[in-house]
Amino acid sequence: MEWAGAFGDLGTMIPFVFGYIAVVGMDPFGVLLALGLAMVASGAYYRTPMPVQPMKAIAAIAITQAAQTVVVTPAVIVAASLATGAIWLVLGLTGAAARLAGLVPAAVATGIVLGLGLGFMAGGLRMMASHWAIAAAGLSGTVLLLRSRRMPAMFALLLFGLASGALLEPGTVDAIVERPMALRAPAIVLDELSWDALLAGTLLLALPQLPLTLGNAIIAIRNENNRLFPDRPVSERRVAISTGLINLASAAIGGIPMCHGAGGMAGHVAFGARTGGALIIVGSSLAILAVCFSASVEALFRLFPVALLGVMLFLAGGQLTIGCRPFDNRWPDRIVTLLTAGFAIWNVGAAFVVGLVAAGLIRRLQARS
């Protein structure tokens, strides 16, 4: 089940990684090796399915801007990783991350998790719409096998996806087979950064990501981890420090900005993961893929149907939504939670701000009455 749960986060990871490689022009070797090593470290350190994912706001800005302009280059992405790592390492070591998290009401944190779950489900449905027949078959088979230990659902879904992709895109299979295995070694790329790239990466990518990371990858992941694994609790300080360290290491080898998103844990847990072994498994797999088969990565990602990535994303969203703690009985907290969740479906950073403002206004109204 740890092996099955290890690949439960592919629905949230592959679309962004593919965009970095195919649109921005990132080297698959650095992207996958950084992700893989960070996952191994996260699994070994936290001993829970503590996920490692691409930072979504940075990825969305980078991919859309790179598709339209030449402002976002691989060097700018590496600079964003460096700036992100430095910021969160400082926030963690100084205790500022914990103090900021302590200012966030429970109703806002619950709303962020609920909105993330609903947003993932909606995103999954949009991806499933690319091929409803394959999505329906994959979803029904996965639901039937979710509790099976003889045939874990993720294994069946992966096999079904590869078979479907081979039937739909036979040319992609030929492209994968024709590219030989070639061993590569890590390269240090920080000495290639320019001041212009560092400025663009910090202002355009790293700073806009901060509210989203605090809400989703610090507060929400702490709540989700401690709810699911109370015997292995984490703190905001630990998560902030590890976020800083994995991003600094990622920048050194040409990787992308990463975080511990709550949706990733939901994906791992939904398919059976219960320990850090799941992260060690998927991280080792990505590292091997990077070192030995990075030339075939883009074709391999094209092979797996988008509709089945949607199935994974939909189930991860369901796991997050079902796992939300019940609303507080007080109607003001319910309003804050639902308002935050509504905005979180669209943008977690905006939801974070709106939830804080709403909670503050309600407190003032209650104080006056």
Kinemage of the C-alpha trace (Angstrom):
@kinemage 1
@onewidth
@group {chain A} dominant
@subgroup {mainchain}
@vectorlist {calphas} color= white
{ca met a 1} P 0.000 0.000 0.000
{ca glu a 2} L 2.939 2.346 0.543
{ca trp a 3} L 4.027 1.660 -3.033
{ca ala a 4} L 0.509 2.397 -4.287
{ca gly a 5} L 0.149 5.547 -2.185
{ca ala a 6} L 3.563 6.742 -3.321
{ca phe a 7} L 2.142 7.665 -6.720
{ca gly a 8} L -1.094 9.194 -5.456
{ca asp a 9} L 0.163 12.758 -6.011
{ca leu a 10} L 0.892 12.395 -9.733
{ca gly a 11} L -2.327 14.203 -10.655
{ca thr a 12} L -1.122 17.415 -9.010
{ca met a 13} L 2.548 17.022 -9.932
{ca ile a 14} L 2.748 15.932 -13.586
{ca pro a 15} L 0.826 18.836 -15.204
{ca phe a 16} L 3.100 21.427 -13.593
{ca val a 17} L 6.314 19.483 -14.173
{ca phe a 18} L 5.336 18.919 -17.789
{ca gly a 19} L 4.658 22.653 -18.209
{ca tyr a 20} L 8.074 23.545 -16.798
{ca ile a 21} L 9.771 21.137 -19.208
{ca ala a 22} L 7.708 21.598 -22.370
{ca val a 23} L 6.843 25.311 -22.130
{ca val a 24} L 9.510 26.999 -20.002
{ca gly a 25} L 12.302 24.788 -21.336
{ca met a 26} L 13.639 23.493 -18.004
{ca asp a 27} L 16.103 20.597 -18.121
{ca pro a 28} L 14.134 17.462 -17.033
{ca phe a 29} L 17.236 16.220 -15.223
{ca gly a 30} L 17.389 19.082 -12.721
{ca val a 31} L 13.612 19.266 -12.247
{ca leu a 32} L 13.132 15.555 -11.519
{ca leu a 33} L 16.332 15.063 -9.520
{ca ala a 34} L 15.520 17.986 -7.224
{ca leu a 35} L 11.968 16.727 -6.690
{ca gly a 36} L 13.155 13.177 -6.117
{ca leu a 37} L 15.854 14.037 -3.587
{ca ala a 38} L 13.498 16.388 -1.730
{ca met a 39} L 10.866 13.652 -1.503
{ca val a 40} L 13.359 11.136 -0.131
{ca ala a 41} L 14.525 13.644 2.478
{ca ser a 42} L 10.939 14.579 3.419
{ca gly a 43} L 9.846 10.971 3.849
{ca ala a 44} L 12.891 10.064 5.922
{ca tyr a 45} L 12.626 13.143 8.151
{ca tyr a 46} L 8.881 13.424 8.806
{ca arg a 47} L 8.029 9.660 8.660
{ca thr a 48} L 4.585 10.547 7.286
{ca pro a 49} L 3.434 11.008 3.651
{ca met a 50} L 4.646 14.631 3.828
{ca pro a 51} L 4.425 15.614 0.148
{ca val a 52} L 6.768 17.623 -2.021
{ca gln a 53} L 5.088 19.458 -4.894
{ca pro a 54} L 5.797 22.243 -7.374
{ca met a 55} L 4.683 25.610 -5.969
{ca lys a 56} L 1.454 26.245 -7.867
{ca ala a 57} L 1.330 30.041 -8.080
{ca ile a 58} L 4.928 30.219 -9.317
{ca ala a 59} L 4.279 27.402 -11.797
{ca ala a 60} L 1.112 29.028 -13.134
{ca ile a 61} L 2.782 32.426 -13.582
{ca ala a 62} L 5.914 30.915 -15.091
{ca ile a 63} L 4.152 28.657 -17.574
{ca thr a 64} L 1.650 31.256 -18.787
{ca gln a 65} L 4.264 34.009 -19.046
{ca ala a 66} L 6.788 31.762 -20.779
{ca ala a 67} L 4.129 30.758 -23.303
{ca gln a 68} L 3.534 34.431 -24.163
{ca thr a 69} L 6.863 36.196 -23.551
{ca val a 70} L 10.521 35.451 -22.970
{ca val a 71} L 10.631 37.070 -19.516
{ca val a 72} L 10.500 33.723 -17.681
{ca thr a 73} L 13.523 31.599 -18.497
{ca pro a 74} L 14.979 28.530 -16.748
{ca ala a 75} L 17.430 30.862 -14.992
{ca val a 76} L 14.541 32.911 -13.582
{ca ile a 77} L 12.920 29.725 -12.232
{ca val a 78} L 16.169 28.702 -10.535
{ca ala a 79} L 16.429 32.207 -9.065
{ca ala a 80} L 12.871 31.889 -7.735
{ca ser a 81} L 13.857 28.636 -6.031
{ca leu a 82} L 16.852 30.357 -4.448
{ca ala a 83} L 14.810 33.343 -3.226
{ca thr a 84} L 11.996 31.099 -1.950
{ca gly a 85} L 14.458 28.923 -0.066
{ca ala a 86} L 16.158 31.885 1.601
{ca ile a 87} L 12.839 33.508 2.616
{ca trp a 88} L 11.319 30.403 4.214
{ca leu a 89} L 14.536 29.348 5.903
{ca val a 90} L 14.731 32.754 7.600
{ca leu a 91} L 11.014 32.702 8.514
{ca gly a 92} L 11.423 29.240 10.009
{ca leu a 93} L 14.657 29.790 11.923
{ca thr a 94} L 13.480 33.095 13.421
{ca gly a 95} L 10.083 31.695 14.435
{ca ala a 96} L 8.284 34.236 12.259
{ca ala a 97} L 6.471 31.496 10.321
{ca ala a 98} L 4.930 30.109 13.526
{ca arg a 99} L 3.952 33.589 14.715
{ca leu a 100} L 2.293 34.378 11.378
{ca ala a 101} L 0.458 31.046 11.436
{ca gly a 102} L -0.713 31.745 14.977
{ca leu a 103} L -2.510 34.855 13.737
{ca val a 104} L -4.675 32.800 11.372
{ca pro a 105} L -8.081 31.788 12.869
{ca ala a 106} L -9.092 28.115 12.749
{ca ala a 107} L -12.084 28.992 10.555
{ca val a 108} L -9.758 30.425 7.885
{ca ala a 109} L -7.470 27.378 7.984
{ca thr a 110} L -10.477 25.055 7.636
{ca gly a 111} L -11.798 27.124 4.731
{ca ile a 112} L -8.482 26.886 2.897
{ca val a 113} L -8.444 23.087 3.181
{ca leu a 114} L -12.109 22.833 2.144
{ca gly a 115} L -11.603 25.155 -0.810
{ca leu a 116} L -8.498 23.271 -1.912
{ca gly a 117} L -10.437 20.020 -1.861
{ca leu a 118} L -13.336 21.413 -3.863
{ca gly a 119} L -10.938 23.114 -6.273
{ca phe a 120} L -9.035 19.884 -6.845
{ca met a 121} L -12.295 18.052 -7.511
{ca ala a 122} L -13.368 20.707 -10.019
{ca gly a 123} L -9.956 20.656 -11.692
{ca gly a 124} L -10.075 16.883 -11.834
{ca leu a 125} L -13.449 16.974 -13.563
{ca arg a 126} L -12.112 19.427 -16.167
{ca met a 127} L -9.172 17.119 -16.881
{ca met a 128} L -11.472 14.091 -17.009
{ca ala a 129} L -13.554 15.864 -19.654
{ca ser a 130} L -10.697 15.420 -22.143
{ca his a 131} L -11.757 11.774 -22.513
{ca trp a 132} L -14.850 10.845 -20.514
{ca ala a 133} L -14.862 7.145 -21.464
{ca ile a 134} L -11.323 6.584 -20.148
{ca ala a 135} L -12.028 8.760 -17.093
{ca ala a 136} L -15.230 6.878 -16.234
{ca ala a 137} L -13.507 3.505 -16.533
{ca gly a 138} L -10.520 4.691 -14.493
{ca leu a 139} L -12.642 6.309 -11.761
{ca ser a 140} L -15.037 3.370 -11.349
{ca gly a 141} L -12.194 0.840 -11.247
{ca thr a 142} L -10.242 2.956 -8.780
{ca val a 143} L -13.203 3.392 -6.423
{ca leu a 144} L -13.854 -0.365 -6.460
{ca leu a 145} L -10.211 -1.111 -5.626
{ca leu a 146} L -9.545 1.656 -3.078
{ca arg a 147} L -9.761 -0.765 -0.148
{ca ser a 148} L -8.164 -3.710 -1.921
{ca arg a 149} L -4.767 -4.830 -0.650
{ca arg a 150} L -4.357 -7.562 -3.272
{ca met a 151} L -4.526 -5.102 -6.164
{ca pro a 152} L -3.903 -1.532 -4.935
{ca ala a 153} L -6.001 0.981 -6.852
{ca met a 154} L -3.033 3.093 -7.954
{ca phe a 155} L -1.269 0.160 -9.593
{ca ala a 156} L -4.412 -0.695 -11.568
{ca leu a 157} L -4.855 2.957 -12.563
{ca leu a 158} L -1.235 3.318 -13.693
{ca leu a 159} L -1.382 0.118 -15.765
{ca phe a 160} L -4.689 1.183 -17.296
{ca gly a 161} L -3.253 4.617 -18.068
{ca leu a 162} L -0.150 3.285 -19.791
{ca ala a 163} L -2.211 0.818 -21.827
{ca ser a 164} L -4.684 3.539 -22.833
{ca gly a 165} L -1.882 5.898 -23.770
{ca ala a 166} L -0.180 3.244 -25.868
{ca leu a 167} L -3.429 2.639 -27.787
{ca leu a 168} L -4.217 6.336 -28.253
{ca glu a 169} L -0.653 7.515 -28.980
{ca pro a 170} L 1.385 4.631 -30.452
{ca gly a 171} L 3.933 7.096 -31.849
{ca thr a 172} L 4.763 8.231 -28.320
{ca val a 173} L 5.684 4.686 -27.331
{ca asp a 174} L 8.075 4.495 -30.289
{ca ala a 175} L 9.656 7.795 -29.240
{ca ile a 176} L 10.272 6.468 -25.717
{ca val a 177} L 11.761 3.180 -26.915
{ca glu a 178} L 14.043 4.833 -29.468
{ca arg a 179} L 15.752 7.071 -26.908
{ca pro a 180} L 18.589 5.181 -25.206
{ca met a 181} L 19.394 5.281 -21.500
{ca ala a 182} L 22.107 7.838 -20.721
{ca leu a 183} L 23.587 8.371 -17.276
{ca arg a 184} L 23.978 11.953 -16.064
{ca ala a 185} L 25.511 13.561 -13.006
{ca pro a 186} L 24.249 16.647 -11.101
{ca ala a 187} L 25.639 20.025 -12.138
{ca ile a 188} L 25.893 23.151 -9.965
{ca val a 189} L 24.105 25.970 -11.796
{ca leu a 190} L 24.073 28.811 -9.259
{ca asp a 191} L 27.227 30.352 -10.720
{ca glu a 192} L 25.317 30.907 -13.980
{ca leu a 193} L 22.654 33.176 -12.403
{ca ser a 194} L 22.576 36.857 -13.311
{ca trp a 195} L 21.331 39.726 -11.153
{ca asp a 196} L 18.510 40.306 -13.644
{ca ala a 197} L 17.339 36.706 -13.292
{ca leu a 198} L 17.518 36.903 -9.503
{ca leu a 199} L 15.494 40.134 -9.450
{ca ala a 200} L 12.842 38.753 -11.822
{ca gly a 201} L 12.601 35.446 -9.966
{ca thr a 202} L 12.170 37.169 -6.615
{ca leu a 203} L 9.698 39.912 -7.594
{ca leu a 204} L 7.721 38.155 -10.327
{ca leu a 205} L 7.556 34.635 -8.864
{ca ala a 206} L 8.750 34.157 -5.269
{ca leu a 207} L 6.955 37.035 -3.509
{ca pro a 208} L 3.467 36.432 -5.039
{ca gln a 209} L 3.705 32.810 -3.849
{ca leu a 210} L 4.192 33.668 -0.143
{ca pro a 211} L 0.506 33.921 0.957
{ca leu a 212} L -0.353 30.684 -0.866
{ca thr a 213} L 2.563 28.855 0.740
{ca leu a 214} L 1.701 30.093 4.225
{ca gly a 215} L -1.937 29.059 3.857
{ca asn a 216} L -1.586 25.759 2.001
{ca ala a 217} L 1.961 24.508 2.602
{ca ile a 218} L 2.518 25.649 6.195
{ca ile a 219} L -0.817 25.964 8.022
{ca ala a 220} L -2.974 23.517 6.059
{ca ile a 221} L -0.320 20.806 5.842
{ca arg a 222} L 0.367 21.106 9.585
{ca asn a 223} L -3.342 20.674 10.311
{ca glu a 224} L -3.728 17.791 7.852
{ca asn a 225} L -0.623 15.933 9.044
{ca asn a 226} L -1.485 16.321 12.731
{ca arg a 227} L -5.093 15.259 12.141
{ca leu a 228} L -4.125 12.120 10.224
{ca phe a 229} L -0.960 11.260 12.159
{ca pro a 230} L -1.265 12.628 15.714
{ca asp a 231} L 1.561 10.331 16.801
{ca arg a 232} L 3.931 12.086 14.371
{ca pro a 233} L 3.046 15.799 14.707
{ca val a 234} L 4.779 18.621 12.859
{ca ser a 235} L 5.086 22.341 13.594
{ca glu a 236} L 5.032 25.413 11.381
{ca arg a 237} L 8.689 26.010 12.222
{ca arg a 238} L 9.790 22.570 11.010
{ca val a 239} L 7.767 22.799 7.810
{ca ala a 240} L 9.049 26.306 7.040
{ca ile a 241} L 12.675 25.263 7.591
{ca ser a 242} L 12.358 22.165 5.411
{ca thr a 243} L 10.658 24.254 2.717
{ca gly a 244} L 13.628 26.589 2.761
{ca leu a 245} L 16.199 23.812 2.641
{ca ile a 246} L 14.631 21.849 -0.226
{ca asn a 247} L 14.363 24.999 -2.326
{ca leu a 248} L 17.969 26.017 -1.740
{ca ala a 249} L 19.083 22.513 -2.727
{ca ser a 250} L 16.767 22.606 -5.758
{ca ala a 251} L 18.249 25.883 -6.960
{ca ala a 252} L 21.752 24.443 -6.723
{ca ile a 253} L 21.022 21.697 -9.304
{ca gly a 254} L 18.647 23.566 -11.617
{ca gly a 255} L 15.345 22.559 -10.046
{ca ile a 256} L 12.017 24.284 -9.470
{ca pro a 257} L 10.370 25.931 -6.420
{ca met a 258} L 8.745 23.288 -4.195
{ca cys a 259} L 6.556 23.090 -1.093
{ca his a 260} L 4.666 20.654 1.164
{ca gly a 261} L 1.122 21.147 -0.215
{ca ala a 262} L -1.819 19.705 1.736
{ca gly a 263} L -3.381 18.339 -1.445
{ca gly a 264} L -0.364 16.137 -2.007
{ca met a 265} L -0.787 14.431 1.346
{ca ala a 266} L -4.455 13.840 0.534
{ca gly a 267} L -3.444 12.145 -2.719
{ca his a 268} L -0.879 9.898 -1.059
{ca val a 269} L -3.234 8.927 1.770
{ca ala a 270} L -6.214 8.329 -0.533
{ca phe a 271} L -4.294 5.576 -2.323
{ca gly a 272} L -2.930 3.882 0.802
{ca ala a 273} L 0.194 5.692 2.054
{ca arg a 274} L 0.621 5.909 5.827
{ca thr a 275} L 4.371 6.438 6.329
{ca gly a 276} L 7.295 8.374 4.919
{ca gly a 277} L 8.230 5.264 2.966
{ca ala a 278} L 5.811 6.345 0.238
{ca leu a 279} L 7.809 9.540 -0.348
{ca ile a 280} L 11.082 7.618 -0.345
{ca ile a 281} L 9.654 5.265 -2.989
{ca val a 282} L 8.381 7.940 -5.379
{ca gly a 283} L 11.403 10.167 -4.748
{ca ser a 284} L 13.830 7.363 -5.563
{ca ser a 285} L 11.840 6.577 -8.706
{ca leu a 286} L 12.039 10.199 -9.887
{ca ala a 287} L 15.769 10.378 -9.122
{ca ile a 288} L 16.418 7.218 -11.149
{ca leu a 289} L 14.269 8.578 -13.969
{ca ala a 290} L 16.298 11.793 -13.940
{ca val a 291} L 19.731 10.175 -13.845
{ca cys a 292} L 19.042 7.419 -16.363
{ca phe a 293} L 16.107 8.417 -18.573
{ca ser a 294} L 15.776 12.221 -18.557
{ca ala a 295} L 15.839 12.296 -22.383
{ca ser a 296} L 12.575 10.300 -22.462
{ca val a 297} L 10.715 12.176 -19.729
{ca glu a 298} L 8.698 14.523 -21.932
{ca ala a 299} L 7.478 11.658 -24.146
{ca leu a 300} L 6.667 9.549 -21.066
{ca phe a 301} L 4.506 12.311 -19.616
{ca arg a 302} L 2.692 12.679 -22.936
{ca leu a 303} L 1.871 8.968 -22.851
{ca phe a 304} L -0.257 9.061 -19.695
{ca pro a 305} L -3.818 10.310 -20.485
{ca val a 306} L -4.772 13.655 -18.964
{ca ala a 307} L -8.184 12.199 -18.112
{ca leu a 308} L -6.623 9.745 -15.667
{ca leu a 309} L -4.525 12.461 -14.060
{ca gly a 310} L -7.902 14.104 -13.517
{ca val a 311} L -9.129 10.993 -11.720
{ca met a 312} L -6.170 11.211 -9.324
{ca leu a 313} L -6.765 14.922 -8.734
{ca phe a 314} L -10.507 14.376 -8.168
{ca leu a 315} L -9.921 11.668 -5.555
{ca ala a 316} L -7.249 13.726 -3.801
{ca gly a 317} L -9.746 16.600 -3.610
{ca gly a 318} L -12.359 14.285 -2.181
{ca gln a 319} L -9.907 13.140 0.493
{ca leu a 320} L -9.244 16.759 1.497
{ca thr a 321} L -12.935 17.715 1.493
{ca ile a 322} L -14.083 14.728 3.540
{ca gly a 323} L -11.231 15.217 5.980
{ca cys a 324} L -12.208 18.785 6.889
{ca arg a 325} L -13.148 19.150 10.515
{ca pro a 326} L -16.846 19.896 11.174
{ca phe a 327} L -17.836 23.542 11.155
{ca asp a 328} L -17.899 25.334 14.448
{ca asn a 329} L -21.450 25.706 15.730
{ca arg a 330} L -21.120 29.480 15.774
{ca trp a 331} L -22.508 31.057 12.619
{ca pro a 332} L -19.739 33.720 12.296
{ca asp a 333} L -17.095 30.982 11.983
{ca arg a 334} L -19.221 29.167 9.432
{ca ile a 335} L -19.439 32.324 7.331
{ca val a 336} L -15.666 32.835 7.476
{ca thr a 337} L -15.011 29.190 6.566
{ca leu a 338} L -17.415 29.170 3.616
{ca leu a 339} L -16.215 32.565 2.343
{ca thr a 340} L -12.585 31.443 2.552
{ca ala a 341} L -13.401 28.153 0.851
{ca gly a 342} L -15.196 29.918 -1.982
{ca phe a 343} L -12.181 32.084 -2.737
{ca ala a 344} L -9.763 29.186 -2.237
{ca ile a 345} L -11.387 27.332 -5.128
{ca trp a 346} L -10.187 30.209 -7.308
{ca asn a 347} L -6.996 31.385 -5.567
{ca val a 348} L -5.649 30.264 -2.187
{ca gly a 349} L -3.590 33.415 -1.708
{ca ala a 350} L -6.647 35.618 -2.214
{ca ala a 351} L -8.696 33.329 0.052
{ca phe a 352} L -6.107 33.699 2.778
{ca val a 353} L -6.378 37.493 2.693
{ca val a 354} L -10.186 37.552 2.361
{ca gly a 355} L -10.598 35.088 5.240
{ca leu a 356} L -8.390 37.146 7.548
{ca val a 357} L -10.264 40.353 6.668
{ca ala a 358} L -13.663 38.694 7.163
{ca ala a 359} L -12.646 37.209 10.505
{ca gly a 360} L -11.343 40.596 11.674
{ca leu a 361} L -14.516 42.428 10.632
{ca ile a 362} L -16.735 39.874 12.368
{ca arg a 363} L -14.700 40.163 15.559
{ca arg a 364} L -15.123 43.958 15.501
{ca leu a 365} L -18.886 43.676 14.945
{ca gln a 366} L -19.185 41.197 17.809
{ca ala a 367} L -17.125 43.437 20.078
{ca arg a 368} L -19.406 46.414 19.364
{ca ser a 369} L -22.546 44.396 19.999
